[in-house]
Amino acid sequence: MPPWSAKYTPRCLLPYVRANSICAPEAAAAIASVGRSCHHISPADSPLETETVLQSLVNHEQQGIPDRAGAKGSTAFDLVAGMQALLSDLGQPQTRFAAVHIAGTKGKGSTASFLSSVLTESQLCTGLYTSPHIKTIRERIAINREKISEADYTGLAAQDPAVMQQALTGSFGSLSHFEVLTALAFKYFQRNKVQLAVVETGLGGVADATNVFAPANLACAIITAIDKDHLKALGGSVEAIAEAKAGIMKAKRPVVIAKQPYPEGLRVLEQHAKRLDCPVIRPHDLIKLTAKETLHENGSMLQTVAADPHGLPWLQPTDLKLSLLGQHQLDNAAAAIAAAHVVREQGLGSITQESVVQGLQHTNLPGRLQVMQMQNAQMTPTNWLVLDGAHTAQSAAALADTVRGIFPKNPVALIIAMADDKDHKAVMAALRAVRPAVVVFTTVPIAGAPQRCCSPGTLVAHWQAAGLSRGQPRFRSREVIQASMAAALQKAESELEAQQHHGGGVVVVCGSLHAVAGAQKVLES
């Protein structure tokens, strides 16, 4: 029996799973029954609306994160006096369901979406909490792949008006927008009888508002790829970032450690797991995913993947279909499958080969190498559009590699907009591998506000400086600045039209998920 099996089943599900033994047939039936009973609860009418509460609180996504705020040892976010006190007054909702907690720099959202989709297909009532969002904040809170309705979101605060009033008056200390939203999401999951929630950290891990799960409730933790992002907020080095992310591990609870780009980061994670006696699960020890081909279907694309589950006796070799493109998504899918295996060994849900295949295939995540075909006024297909939130050197390199793998000869127009706290030079250097015909630099609001926007002129300077570096590819491209995303899209299209390429051109919007959101807003209008 694996060390993370039934005896480590979260205590909140012990009524359905016999402790210290494998799941009995009657327990499995009870789990499936509770999963089918998962239902929708509408809030009562109240003048206290969720958005009113949240808009009254500090929003670090708009204003920026204080230096070292998310690092180990930081007291910038006081989880004891703030978040824990708020949750206590809400009735400790985070103790009423099992959780898979995910930290990492890259791949958190994709891994969370893959896993929640597989669990939904496995008869578990599954919550999903992620950030940031593309179109609406309601995307952050979902149950069984359905985002929270507008009515339910508006009424979240109305369910506990006295507690929300205390939050507004500072009774729990200086709470942030993210902390209160997180608490309300957990309460929503409790009210709707969620059995297991897949929860993505906001920043770091050890000091994050989501880091409130006791070992008894943690089915497992997942650490995705760690990269050099939020360096100032998380301590200034890969090791410090890894230490912050490792803070979500809990004593004796299993942790899935995905493929890591930095050996020093992996070393920190493994040492932390050893100190806490956490069973470590490495996806590559369980399954190998190999990309086969990219297919065009109904104006979009998907990739077929060969799965060799050499360490998973309950899975057979098969082909998978993923709508999330790129080699890096294979790493994320493997981490999700490994976590599903851990959940399965704890007797939760009915995780089968079919639920894995269907769950992965039905995973959609806007803004992560999202490919679609554009149309003109006559509804005739024109250029391809790629939307990707790449904002680190690693993610930009993955984007460049995937774009040129899918469109090896098509002319490309890059549209780049970024936040001001990123490694702009490294990202520009990685994106030059696309060899674009034109690069359009612009600006978009970050979380709806201008404070954290990087100026287009700064991006141009870094792009040109990267081009002078030794080893960079030499090519000619037009570099232009546009004042808005709408103007940038129009300029990119006109530049590609001048190329007159038979297969059409490719417009790539990248630099942040906020850039993706801005492009989608323009296209929909």
VENVEN-V397714 format. One record per residue. N is the residue number from 1. SS is DSSP state (a for helix, b for strand, c for the rest). PHI is phi in degrees with one decimal (NA if undefined). PSI is psi in whole degrees, -180 to 180 (* if undefined). Layout:
BEGIN
N/SS/PHI/PSI
N/SS/PHI/PSI
END
This chain:
BEGIN
1/c/NA/129
2/c/-61.7/154
3/c/-67.6/-14
4/c/-103.9/17
5/c/-76.8/-150
6/a/-58.0/-30
7/a/-68.0/-14
8/a/-102.9/13
9/c/-60.3/134
10/c/-52.4/136
11/a/-59.5/-30
12/a/-66.5/-15
13/a/-109.9/11
14/c/-62.1/-26
15/c/-59.7/-21
16/c/-106.6/-15
17/c/-130.6/126
18/c/-71.1/124
19/c/-64.8/147
20/c/61.3/24
21/c/-154.8/170
22/c/-71.2/162
23/c/-65.6/126
24/c/-74.8/154
25/a/-55.0/-40
26/a/-69.4/-30
27/a/-69.2/-42
28/a/-61.2/-40
29/a/-64.8/-37
30/a/-65.8/-40
31/a/-61.4/-48
32/a/-60.7/-38
33/a/-64.7/-44
34/a/-64.8/-38
35/a/-59.7/-41
36/a/-71.3/-22
37/a/-85.0/-5
38/c/-54.2/125
39/c/-139.1/171
40/c/-97.1/131
41/c/-120.6/124
42/c/-90.4/142
43/c/-75.7/158
44/c/-74.3/155
45/c/-67.1/139
46/c/-162.3/148
47/c/-73.4/-16
48/c/-83.8/106
49/c/-98.8/149
50/a/-58.0/-47
51/a/-63.5/-33
52/a/-62.3/-44
53/a/-64.3/-50
54/a/-64.8/-38
55/a/-68.6/-14
56/c/-86.5/-5
57/c/-109.6/158
58/b/-65.5/136
59/c/-116.2/102
60/a/-70.5/-21
61/a/-66.6/-32
62/a/-82.7/-42
63/a/-97.6/-11
64/c/99.5/159
65/c/-99.7/132
66/c/-60.0/149
67/c/-55.5/135
68/c/61.7/13
69/c/-62.0/-33
70/c/-101.4/7
71/c/-81.0/161
72/c/-61.5/134
73/c/89.7/-6
74/c/-72.3/145
75/c/-114.4/14
76/c/-62.6/-38
77/c/-112.0/104
78/c/-86.2/94
79/a/-67.9/-30
80/a/-72.6/-53
81/a/-78.0/-28
82/a/-98.7/-80
83/a/-61.6/-45
84/a/-65.7/-37
85/a/-66.9/-41
86/a/-62.2/-47
87/a/-63.4/-36
88/a/-62.3/-44
89/a/-70.3/-22
90/c/-85.9/0
91/c/92.1/22
92/c/52.1/57
93/a/-61.7/-28
94/a/-68.5/-9
95/a/-94.5/0
96/c/-99.6/3
97/c/-149.1/157
98/b/-76.0/160
99/b/-138.9/144
100/b/-111.0/117
101/b/-104.4/129
102/b/-121.5/125
103/b/-125.7/166
104/c/146.1/168
105/c/-88.6/-48
106/b/-121.4/142
107/c/91.5/0
108/a/-61.1/-50
109/a/-65.0/-41
110/a/-66.8/-46
111/a/-62.6/-43
112/a/-61.8/-42
113/a/-68.4/-43
114/a/-56.5/-51
115/a/-66.0/-45
116/a/-63.6/-34
117/a/-67.5/-43
118/a/-62.2/-44
119/a/-67.4/-36
120/a/-61.7/-40
121/c/-70.2/-11
122/c/-103.3/21
123/c/67.3/24
124/c/-102.0/131
125/c/-71.6/109
126/b/-115.5/123
127/b/-92.2/154
128/b/-139.0/125
129/b/-126.2/116
130/c/-135.4/172
131/c/-162.1/157
132/c/-79.8/-166
133/c/-116.0/168
134/c/-98.7/-60
135/c/-102.5/-45
136/c/-141.0/146
137/a/-61.7/-20
138/a/-65.6/-18
139/a/-62.6/-22
140/a/-73.7/-21
141/b/-121.5/118
142/b/-142.3/153
143/b/-130.4/127
144/c/49.9/48
145/c/70.9/5
146/b/-108.3/119
147/b/-65.8/155
148/c/-59.1/140
149/c/-70.9/161
150/a/-61.3/-40
151/a/-65.3/-44
152/a/-66.0/-42
153/a/-62.1/-47
154/a/-58.2/-35
155/c/-93.3/5
156/c/-56.0/-48
157/a/-66.9/-29
158/a/-68.3/-19
159/a/-68.6/-29
160/a/-136.1/66
161/a/-62.6/-38
162/a/-64.2/-42
163/a/-66.5/-40
164/a/-65.8/-37
165/a/-63.4/-38
166/a/-64.6/-40
167/a/-62.2/-39
168/a/-70.4/-30
169/c/-90.7/2
170/c/84.5/18
171/c/-65.7/-24
172/c/-105.0/19
173/c/87.3/-166
174/c/-86.5/83
175/c/-76.4/150
176/b/-102.1/167
177/a/-51.3/-48
178/a/-67.0/-40
179/a/-64.2/-45
180/a/-68.1/-42
181/a/-61.0/-41
182/a/-60.5/-47
183/a/-62.4/-41
184/a/-66.2/-36
185/a/-63.7/-44
186/a/-64.0/-38
187/a/-67.1/-38
188/a/-62.4/-42
189/a/-62.2/-43
190/a/-61.5/-47
191/a/-63.6/-31
192/c/-97.3/18
193/c/56.9/41
194/c/-63.7/135
195/c/-88.6/-39
196/b/-142.3/133
197/b/-113.9/134
198/b/-95.7/118
199/b/-122.3/123
200/b/-95.2/135
201/c/-67.2/157
202/c/-85.7/-51
203/c/-146.2/125
204/c/70.0/-117
205/c/177.6/-58
206/c/-60.6/-36
207/c/-110.0/16
208/c/-80.8/151
209/c/-62.6/-24
210/c/-80.0/-11
211/c/-84.2/64
212/c/-126.7/13
213/c/-90.0/128
214/c/-74.3/157
215/a/-52.2/-35
216/a/-62.3/-23
217/a/-106.6/-7
218/b/-90.8/108
219/b/-65.3/-45
220/b/-169.8/164
221/b/-107.8/154
222/b/-129.7/133
223/b/-114.7/112
224/c/-85.8/-174
225/b/-58.1/134
226/c/-100.9/131
227/c/-133.4/176
228/c/-86.8/76
229/c/-129.4/151
230/c/53.2/41
231/a/-57.9/-46
232/a/-65.7/-39
233/a/-72.5/-25
234/a/-113.1/12
235/c/115.6/-11
236/c/95.7/-2
237/c/-148.1/164
238/a/-60.4/-41
239/a/-62.0/-42
240/a/-67.3/-39
241/a/-62.6/-45
242/a/-62.0/-39
243/a/-63.4/-40
244/a/-65.6/-44
245/a/-64.9/-38
246/a/-64.8/-14
247/a/-64.0/-13
248/a/-83.4/-12
249/c/-66.4/145
250/c/-125.0/150
251/c/-52.8/127
252/c/66.2/10
253/c/-97.1/141
254/c/-65.1/148
255/b/-133.4/130
256/b/-92.5/119
257/b/-107.3/110
258/c/-74.0/174
259/c/-56.3/130
260/c/-113.8/134
261/c/-79.1/-19
262/c/-119.8/119
263/a/-57.1/-37
264/a/-66.9/-33
265/a/-69.2/-43
266/a/-61.9/-41
267/a/-60.1/-43
268/a/-62.8/-44
269/a/-62.2/-45
270/a/-66.7/-38
271/a/-65.3/-41
272/a/-64.6/-43
273/a/-62.1/-39
274/a/-65.1/-42
275/a/-60.3/-36
276/c/-93.3/2
277/c/57.8/43
278/c/-89.7/126
279/c/-61.1/128
280/b/-101.7/127
281/b/-112.8/122
282/c/-106.2/119
283/a/-52.3/-39
284/a/-68.2/-16
285/a/-77.6/-15
286/a/-109.0/-37
287/c/-153.1/145
288/b/-118.2/127
289/b/-112.2/129
290/b/-126.0/125
291/b/-67.3/139
292/b/-109.5/-63
293/b/-155.3/161
294/b/-105.5/130
295/b/-113.4/145
296/b/-95.5/125
297/b/-141.0/119
298/c/53.2/46
299/c/78.7/7
300/b/-134.8/-174
301/b/-133.7/155
302/b/-146.5/162
303/b/-116.8/143
304/b/-96.6/143
305/b/-136.0/133
306/b/-88.0/126
307/b/-107.3/125
308/b/-117.1/93
309/c/-84.3/66
310/c/-64.7/-21
311/c/-110.3/13
312/c/-126.6/92
313/c/-64.3/-18
314/c/-86.4/-4
315/c/-112.8/147
316/c/-109.6/152
317/c/-54.7/136
318/b/-159.1/172
319/b/-101.6/138
320/b/-113.8/155
321/b/-117.6/128
322/b/-123.3/131
323/c/-84.3/-12
324/c/-90.5/121
325/c/-95.2/159
326/c/106.5/150
327/a/-61.0/-37
328/a/-62.9/-27
329/a/-71.7/-22
330/a/-67.1/-38
331/a/-64.6/-41
332/a/-66.8/-42
333/a/-64.1/-40
334/a/-63.5/-40
335/a/-63.8/-40
336/a/-65.1/-41
337/a/-64.9/-41
338/a/-61.5/-42
339/a/-66.6/-39
340/a/-61.7/-37
341/a/-62.6/-43
342/a/-61.4/-46
343/a/-61.9/-42
344/a/-60.6/-43
345/a/-65.5/-19
346/c/-89.3/4
347/c/78.9/22
348/c/-98.4/127
349/c/73.3/-171
350/c/-124.0/69
351/c/-79.6/119
352/c/-130.6/175
353/a/-58.3/-43
354/a/-64.0/-40
355/a/-68.7/-32
356/a/-68.7/-49
357/a/-60.3/-49
358/a/-69.8/-40
359/a/-62.6/-45
360/a/-66.1/-41
361/a/-65.4/-33
362/c/-93.5/13
363/c/-84.2/121
364/c/-125.8/135
365/c/-142.2/99
366/c/-58.1/143
367/c/85.8/2
368/c/-112.7/94
369/c/45.7/49
370/b/-82.0/122
371/b/-116.0/131
372/b/-148.0/161
373/b/-101.6/131
374/b/-82.2/161
375/b/-133.4/152
376/c/-89.2/-173
377/c/-62.5/-24
378/c/-90.2/10
379/c/64.6/27
380/c/-93.3/131
381/b/-56.9/137
382/b/-123.1/-108
383/b/-86.6/161
384/b/-87.7/150
385/b/-123.9/129
386/b/-118.1/124
387/b/-113.7/122
388/c/-148.8/135
389/c/-83.6/17
390/c/-51.3/125
391/c/-142.3/12
392/c/-124.1/166
393/a/-61.2/-41
394/a/-63.9/-47
395/a/-70.1/-33
396/a/-67.2/-38
397/a/-65.1/-40
398/a/-64.0/-40
399/a/-62.7/-48
400/a/-59.9/-44
401/a/-63.5/-42
402/a/-70.3/-43
403/a/-60.1/-46
404/a/-74.5/-23
405/a/-71.1/-37
406/a/-83.4/-39
407/c/-122.7/72
408/c/-65.8/-28
409/c/-119.0/-8
410/c/-73.9/141
411/c/-66.8/142
412/b/-120.1/137
413/b/-113.1/116
414/b/-87.9/135
415/b/-117.9/120
416/b/-122.6/128
417/c/-141.5/133
418/c/-138.1/164
419/b/-79.1/163
420/c/-84.3/-5
421/c/-105.0/22
422/c/-103.6/167
423/c/-84.3/81
424/a/-61.4/-42
425/a/-63.0/-44
426/a/-66.0/-39
427/a/-66.6/-43
428/a/-62.3/-40
429/a/-61.9/-41
430/a/-68.7/-39
431/a/-71.6/-20
432/a/-64.5/-18
433/a/-65.7/-16
434/a/-69.9/-26
435/c/53.6/59
436/c/-71.4/153
437/c/-76.0/-31
438/b/-146.8/146
439/b/-124.9/124
440/b/-111.0/121
441/b/-101.9/134
442/c/-147.7/-170
443/c/-138.1/148
444/c/-137.4/154
445/c/-62.6/143
446/b/-100.7/115
447/c/55.7/36
448/c/83.7/6
449/b/-136.3/157
450/c/-89.9/-6
451/c/-57.8/-36
452/c/-101.9/12
453/b/-71.8/139
454/c/-89.8/137
455/c/-71.4/143
456/a/-57.4/-34
457/a/-61.9/-37
458/a/-64.0/-42
459/a/-65.1/-41
460/a/-59.2/-46
461/a/-60.5/-42
462/a/-68.9/-37
463/a/-61.4/-47
464/a/-68.4/-38
465/a/-65.2/-39
466/a/-63.2/-35
467/a/-66.6/-21
468/c/-88.6/-8
469/c/-71.3/148
470/c/-65.1/137
471/c/90.8/-9
472/c/-76.8/144
473/c/-64.5/144
474/c/-100.6/126
475/c/-160.8/165
476/c/-104.8/134
477/c/-148.3/153
478/b/-86.0/138
479/b/-120.4/118
480/b/-132.7/155
481/b/-113.4/135
482/c/-126.3/148
483/c/-77.8/-18
484/c/-147.6/165
485/a/-65.3/-37
486/a/-60.8/-45
487/a/-67.8/-35
488/a/-65.3/-44
489/a/-63.6/-42
490/a/-63.9/-41
491/a/-66.5/-42
492/a/-61.0/-43
493/a/-64.1/-43
494/a/-66.9/-37
495/a/-66.3/-40
496/a/-69.5/-36
497/a/-60.6/-36
498/a/-68.4/-21
499/a/-72.1/-28
500/c/51.8/47
501/c/-83.6/135
502/c/-58.4/-39
503/c/-88.5/7
504/c/80.8/167
505/c/-102.6/-177
506/b/-130.8/121
507/b/-96.7/123
508/b/-115.3/117
509/b/-102.2/125
510/b/-154.0/-179
511/c/113.1/-28
512/c/-176.1/160
513/a/-67.9/-22
514/a/-70.4/-33
515/a/-65.6/-42
516/a/-60.0/-46
517/a/-60.3/-41
518/a/-63.7/-40
519/a/-66.4/-44
520/a/-62.6/-38
521/a/-63.0/-42
522/a/-64.9/-45
523/a/-64.8/-37
524/a/-73.8/-27
525/c/-84.1/*
END
